[in-house]
Amino acid sequence: MPPDPDHALLQAVAAGDERAIERLYARHGGAIFAFVLDLCRSDRAAAEDVLQDVMLAVWRGAAAFRAESRVRTWLLAIAYRTALRDRPRATVVPFPTVHPRLTADTDVAAAAERRIRAAAVRRAIDDLPDALRTTVTLTFFHGLPDSEVAAVLDIPVGTVKSRLHRARALLRPVLSEADRPLEGSADGL
């Protein structure tokens, strides 16, 4: 694994550098919030509380970081445990919205069709059991390799792989429909 540029930043946090925690928040706060918002099932107030708890835990526990993973993985693990602890405040499931870019030469009907398909995939992911949805989110939307997903969730790598396999099986019908050529397009003739 290449050196983690955030490690020095976390060491500065451990030394009490307030600017370092601000920089760490600037670098990772958005990703942590998005992950926590998903775990808190779209309850923004709960997600904001969890994010604050995470940053406080980082401030207090930075010296305990053992550099066995990237700092981002460690932050997401703290977020996961904190959100699980606070989960009773959860309400409904969100997912990142996919907006196709419209340009002057974009066919509006095709763009609408893509948006409908993206929404169907998003709903299918939202409907996955929590363990599968969280594994999919960390893997595909946060770009973590299986080993880091395992570290965040505190599960074996084999469990990550089996959850991804199960999620793909459950999503296959929706993904197959989403891959179907657009009606009226050159591919659909």
Order of alpha helices (4+ residues) and beta strands (2+ residues): alpha-alpha-alpha-alpha-alpha-alpha-alpha-alpha
